[in-house]
Amino acid sequence: MSQSTRKGEELNAQKLIKFLHENELIGSKESPIEISQFSNGFSNLTYQLDVENKSFVLRRPPFGAVKRGHDMGREFKVLSKLKKGFDQCPEAFAYSEERIVMDSPFYIMEKIEGIILTAREAKERKIEKSNFGTIANTWLDTFVALHNLDYKSVGLEDLGRPNGYVQRQVENWSKQYLKASTKDIPEAQKVMNWMKANQPKEYDHTLIHNDFKYDNVVFTDSSWQTIAAVLDWEMCTLGDPLMDLGTSLAYWTMSTDGDLVQNGIPSPTMFEGNPGRLEIVNAYAAKTGRSIPNLVFYYVFGLFKIAVIAQQIYFRYSKGLTTNKKFAHLDQASQFLCICALQSIQKNKIEQLF
C-alpha cells in the first residue's frame, strides 16, 4: 500500500479498504491500494484510490473546516439524484457519516477520464486560439442545460429555499467574511454595503452549481465538443441562476484584466481567442432567453464570494489548520478581489476595470 499525500492529510488505508469491501466496490479486504492526492483546488480534499484495477475518487472536507459549505452528505445526495436527469455528473457510490474510517464524513465516486482545462493545461497543450470559441460554447451549453433542468423531476425540490435566496446569500457571505477577517479591508465593507442596498428582489428559480468554471468540468477529448462531467457539487442548491452566472464571470479572467488578476485567478479564458465576459453574458442571455438587468450586481457578488472563500482558507492557514503553502497569500488575493468588485461598482461595468 502506498500514499502520495500532503503531510497531515493522509488516509487510513486499512480502514478505507474495509469500507470499500463492505460497500461491494472491491472484491477483497486484502487488496493493495494506492492513494494519491489531487493538488488542484482550494476547498474540499480530493484523493484518487487505485485498487483491483479500478480507480475511485474520495472527497472529504479540509482539515479544520466548519461543516457549512463542506457537507459531504449533501453533495452525495445531489450526485445520487442528479444523475437521473443530468448525465454530465460523476456517479456517487458510497457515503459515510460515521467517523470510523477518518475524522470526517466522506464519499466515494467514480473517476472521470478526460481533460480538466486549467491555465497550465491549456498552455502545455498549446491550444490554438481558434479552439477557444468551441471550448467556451461547449462549456456554456452545459451550464445552460443545468439551469434548464427540471429539478423536481430528479427529486431535488427540497435541496434549497429559492425564495429569498439572493438576500440570504448577500447576508451569509458577508457574515462569513467578517468571521474569517484577519485585517480591516475598507473595500470589503463598501462592497457588502452596496450589495445589501442593490440586490434584485425578483428572479428565476433553478438548480445552480455555484462554482461552474473550467477546472470544474472534464472535457471528453481535445475536440472540445463534449463535457464528460461537471465536478465539485458542494455548493449546488436552488436559487437565482444569474448568481451562478456571476460567480462564473468572476472566474472568467481576461487578458485585459492585468497581471494581478491573471496571476490571482489564472484561467484558460485569458488566452487569445476567448470571448470576453460581456460576450459570455450575451450568449447566455440568447441561449436562455433571460434578460440580465442587474449585471454589475451579479458580477460583484461573484468576485466577493471568491474573496470570502480565499479569506476563509487563509484564516485556516493562519491558524495552522492547514499547511499547504499555496494558501500563504490568499489574504492578499481576497483584498484584491474586493478592490476589483469596488471598481466594477464605481465604473458600472464588468470589463476594463483598471
N, C-alpha and C positions, 0 to 999 in steps of 0.2 A: 504494500500500500504506500502511495506517495502523495505528497501535498505540495502545491506551489501556491502559497497564500502569503498575505502580509502578516507580519508578526502580530500576534494577539487576535487574529481573525481566522484562526484555524478551525476546522470542524472535527468532531469526534467520529473518525472513520468507522470504527466498530459499531457504534450505535446507529450510524447512518446506514450501514449495510443491513443491519437488523430491521430498520424501518422500511427500507426498500423491499426486503424479502417479505415482510408482513403485509405489505400493500401489493404483493404479487407483481412487482415491477422487475424483479430478478429471480433466478431460479435457485440460488444457493446463498446461504449465510456466510459461506467460506470464500466467496469470490473476492479476488483482489480489486481494489478500487483506486483510481487516480482522481485527485481533486485539484482543480486549478481555479484560480480566482480571476474574474474579468476585471481589468484595470479601468475600463471606461465607466463613466457615471460618477455622480457625486452624492447619491442618495442611498437606496437600499443596496445591500451587498449581494452580489450575484456570483455563483460558482458553477463550473461545469463538472459533472460527475461522469467518468468513463468507467463502465463496468460491464462485463459479459458482452463485449462488442456493441454496447448501447451507449448513447450519450443522453444525459438528462441535465436540466438546469435547476439549481436550487436558489430560491430567493428568501432573504431574511432581512430584518431591519438593521440599520447600522448600530453599532455598539453605543450605548448611552443616549439613544434617541427616545423621545416620547412616542407613545403609540400613535398619536394623531399624525396622519399623513404617512404612516408606515404600517397600516393594518393589513397583515398578510391574509387573514381570513376573508376580508372584504375583497381583496384583489383576486383571491382564489375563486370566490363566488362570481365575480364579474367574468372571469375567463370561462368558468364552467358553463355559465348560461349564455354568454355572448356567442360562443362557438356555434350555437344552434342557428344563428341568423347572420353571422359575420365571419366568413371563413378566414379572414386575414388576422387571426389571433392564434397564439400557441394553445395547444391542448394542455389543460391542467390535470395532473394525475392524482396527487395526494396532498393533503394538508395536515399539519399537526399544530394543535393549540397547546398541547402539553409540553412542558419544558423539560422533557426527558432526554431527547436527542441533543439539544443545545439549550442555551439560556433564553431562547425567544421562540415565538411561533415562526413557522416557515412553510413553504410549499414546494412541490416538485412539478416541473412542467417539461414539455418536450423541447429538445434543442432544434432550433430552426436553422437550416442551412441557407446561405445566401450572402449578400453583401450589405454590410452596415456602412453607410456612406458618411464617414467623418471627414473633416477637412484634410487630415493626414492621408486617409484612404484615397480621397479624390486626387490629391497631389501625386501620390505614388502611382496611381493608375494613369496619370496624365490624361485625364478625361478631356476630350475635345470640347470647345465651347459650344459647338452645335448640339451637343448631347444634353446640356443643362436645361434646355427648354422641355425636352421629353421627360427628364427626371422630375422637374417641377410639376408638370402636368399629371404624371402618374401619382405623385405624392398628393397633389391636390384632389384628384379624383377619389382617392381612398379616404381622404379627410371628409369630403362631401358625402360619400357613401355612409360613413359612420354617423354623420349628422342627420342623414335621411332615414336611418334605421328606425323601424317601429320597435321601440324598446319594450313595449308592453307584450309584444308577440314572443319575446325571448324570456319573459319573466323578470325584467329588471325595473318594473314600475315602482318598486319600493327602495330603489338604490339611493334616492335623494329627495329633497324637497325643492322642486324647481321654483315654486312661488317664493319670492323674497330672496332668491339666490344671489343676485348682484349685491344687494345690501349686506347680506351675511358675509360674502367674500371680501368686500371692502373692509368691514369691521374686523373679521377674523385675521386677515393678513396684516392689518395694521397692529392688532394686538400681538400677533406673533413676532412682528418686527420689534416692537418695544420690549418684549420679553427677552429677545435674543440680542438686544443692542449692547455694544461694548464701548461706544463713544457717541457723543452728541453729533448728529448729522442734520443741520438745518434744512437741507434739501428734502430729506425724508419726511420731515414734519409738514413741509409745504405741500408735498405730493399727497400725503394722506388727507390733509385738509381739503385739497382740491377735489380728490376723488369722492370724498363724502358729499361735497356740495354739487357735483356734476354727474352723478351716476344716473343711468337711464332707469326709468320706472316701468317701462313695458318692453317685453322681449319674448322671443320664441323659447320653447322648452324642448330640448333634445338630449340625447345621450352625448356626453362630451368626454374627451380623453384627458384634457388638461395638461398635456406635455407632448403634443404632437409635433415632432421635429425630426430632422433627417436621421439622427443617430438613435432614434427610437422606432425606425422602420427597417425591415430587411427586404432589400430588392432581390428578386429571384435570380437575376443574372445581369450581365453588363449590357443587355439590350435595353434595360431600364423601362421595360414595358409593363411589368407587373411587380407588385409587392407581395411577398410570401406571407409576411406577418407584421403586425404592429406590436411593439413591446411596451413594457413599463406602464401597467394599467393602475398603479396605486392611487392615482387621484381621479380616476374615472367617476363620473356622477351624472345626475340630471340637472340641467341648467341652461343658461344662455349660450348658444353656440358661438356667439361673437366674442364671448370671454375666452373661449377656446382659441378662436382665431387670433385674438390679441396676444395671447401667450406665444403662439407660433410666429407671429410677426416680430415679437421681441427677440426671438432666436434667429430671425432671418437677417443675418448680418450682410451688409452691402459693402462693396469696395469703396464707396464714398463716405463710409462711416468713420474712417480714420483708424490709425494703428491701435489706439486704446481699445476700441470696440472689437476690432478684428482679433486682437490678442486675448481679449477677455471672453469673447463668445466666438471662437473660431468655428466657422461653419462653411460647408462647401458652397453656400449661397453667395459668398463674397467673391467667387471667381467669375471672370469674364464669360458672358453668355447667359448668366442667370437673369430672370426677371427681377425687378425691384419689388419692394414691399407694396407700393401702390398698384403695380401690375397684378400681384397676387390678390390684393383686395378686389380689384375689378373682375378678375377671373372667378374668384369665389362668388361674388355677387351675381355674375352671369350664370354660373352653374347651379346656384341655389335659388335664385330669384329674390334674395333678401337685399333690402337696402341697408346701408350702414351709415346712419346719420351721425353717430357718436364715435367716429373712427379714432380720434385722438384719445378719448377716454379708454377705449379697449386696448390700444397700444400702450398707453401709460400704465394701465393696470398690469399688462403683461410684463413690462420692464420692472415694475415694483415687485411683482410676485417673484421674479427671478432674483431680485435683490434680497428679498426676505429669505429665500432658500439658501442663497450664498451666505448670508449673515448667520443663519441658524447653524450651518455646517461649520463656519468659522468659530462660533460660540462653543460648539462641542470640541473643536480642536484646541481652543484657548484653555479649556478646562481639562485637557489631557484625556478626553473620552475617545478620541481617535488620533492616530499617529501619522496619517497619510500626509506627506509633506506638500502635496499639491493643494492642500487646504490652507496653507500658511498665510496667504494674502487675499483670501476671499472677502475679508472686511473691506479692502480697498475696491474690489470688484463691486461689492454691494453699494458702496458710496457712489461710484461712478455711474452705476445704473440709475440711481436716484437723480443724479445730475442730468443724465440723458432724458429721464422722464420729465424733469422740470423744464428742460429745453423744449421738449415736444409741446408741453402746455403753453409755454410763453410764445412759441412760434406758430402754434396751432397747425402742426404738420408732423408727418411721421418719417420724413426723409430730409436730408441736408440739414441736420440739427446743429452742426458746428461750422 
